[in-house]
Amino acid sequence: MRTEDYIQLEDQYGAHNYHPLDVVIARAEGVWVWDVEDKKYLDCLSAYSALNQGHRHPRVIRALIEQAEKITLTSRAFRNDQLPLLAKELCELTGYEMMLPMNSGAEAVETALKAARLWGYKVKGIPADQAEIIVCSNNFHGRTITIISFTSEPLYKDGFGPATPGFKIIPFGDAAALEAAITPNTAAFMVEPVQGEAGVVVPPEGYLKEVREICDRHNVLLIADEIQSGLGRCGQLFACDWEAVKPDLITIGKALSAGMLPVSAVVGKREILGLFEPGSHGSTFGGSPLACAVAREALKVLVDEKLPERAQELGAYFMDELRAINSPHVKEVRGKGLLIGVELKPEAGGARPFCEELQRRGILAKETHKTVIRFAPPLIISKEDLDWALSQIRAVLA
Ligand SMILES: *Cc1c(COP(=O)(O)O)cnc(C)c1O
């Protein structure tokens, strides 16, 4: 079968809830992928940062296979010999007291929202069913009915109502707006330290610190959604580390499994995650021995290969070089670590044609919000491969 045949089948039998580039990928290694015609591409999306450790990292593959040969799933009705170790290692790495394992990122976000409401009622004393959670405009936290209830993007929510109540939207990067929106019923403020899907939007310096102080002053929980920005992507373990801010809860996912399976978690304080009682929340696959064995190794690779440090160094270099490109089309280059957005001018005709030209030249990147090209290669990328990518990007943007 050829590229067109796969595309035809997918379009005929699969719902059209994505608009992918027309490349049909069949195999991968490290930062490279090959399509069904055996054409090679550099992956500059990393599955939205789920592949920080690169494709098929040999250590994680080995952990996956070894665990698959022992046991894959117990359900949480029984205990298994991997979850306790992941829980300890994840808490020690992140500096938190407890974790709760789930699968997708959206489930981790839902879990954090449930935890915040529970804390609001049981600890803060908010009257029953009155808890409010504040979020930011242009947020992306996932696709469940509740999460899209507080998106500001019509495409994500139109046609899916009625919305879940209990959420307030304020502008991103505006600490004063947070303080003004807080009421006695506010349980939490949830924020992406760098907004990924919004087009790689970095808040003003000091924003997270200020937000932390405001939350403390008003007894409001701070939830950081680090599903995309965390686990090294932005040049620190967590993007919040840039301002030495410690949220009360952090959602993680994506690279937690090095791109092997859906594995997510909430890490946080005992006084919050400790409020869940048996039966109050759960997941059949969350905390499976297969997921935990993979996540344990994925985290060890992150530390052993110093991926946050690599992202910091290479990201600074990449961003400098992108900014130095003399292009009539570029409005702004922004980002943190190796999460970089190149925003094109409105008259450039959208980011999609640029992504298609990059694809012809062997680079896979994806537009986000029509006018932004996101560059987020695996954090294991070498300087040589990055330089090759830059030569192609220069040719396309100039
Ligand atoms: C991708 C993403 C999610 C959702 O993760 P899924 O695994 O797709 O459900 C949530 N928050 C952020 C910031 C993300 O980038």
The ligand as an SDF file (V2000), in Angstrom:
LIG
                    3D

 15 15  0  0  0  0  0  0  0  0999 V2000
   -1.7800   17.5500   25.6810 C   0  0  0  0  0  0  0  0  0  0  0  0
   -2.2040   18.3330   26.8440 C   0  0  0  0  0  0  0  0  0  0  0  0
   -3.2520   17.9020   27.6800 C   0  0  0  0  0  0  0  0  0  0  0  0
   -4.1100   16.7100   27.3610 C   0  0  0  0  0  0  0  0  0  0  0  0
   -3.3980   15.5240   27.2910 O   0  0  0  0  0  0  0  0  0  0  0  0
   -4.0760   14.2450   26.5520 P   0  0  0  0  0  0  0  0  0  0  0  0
   -3.1290   13.1340   26.8630 O   0  0  0  0  0  0  0  0  0  0  0  0
   -4.1470   14.5800   25.0940 O   0  0  0  0  0  0  0  0  0  0  0  0
   -5.4180   14.0780   27.1510 O   0  0  0  0  0  0  0  0  0  0  0  0
   -3.5450   18.6600   28.8010 C   0  0  0  0  0  0  0  0  0  0  0  0
   -2.8450   19.7700   29.0940 N   0  0  0  0  0  0  0  0  0  0  0  0
   -1.8340   20.2110   28.3170 C   0  0  0  0  0  0  0  0  0  0  0  0
   -1.0980   21.4500   28.7210 C   0  0  0  0  0  0  0  0  0  0  0  0
   -1.4990   19.5200   27.1580 C   0  0  0  0  0  0  0  0  0  0  0  0
   -0.5250   19.9930   26.3590 O   0  0  0  0  0  0  0  0  0  0  0  0
  1  2  1  0
  2  3  1  0
  2 14  2  0
  3  4  1  0
  3 10  2  0
  4  5  1  0
  5  6  1  0
  6  7  2  0
  6  8  1  0
  6  9  1  0
 10 11  1  0
 11 12  2  0
 12 13  1  0
 12 14  1  0
 14 15  1  0
M  END
$$$$
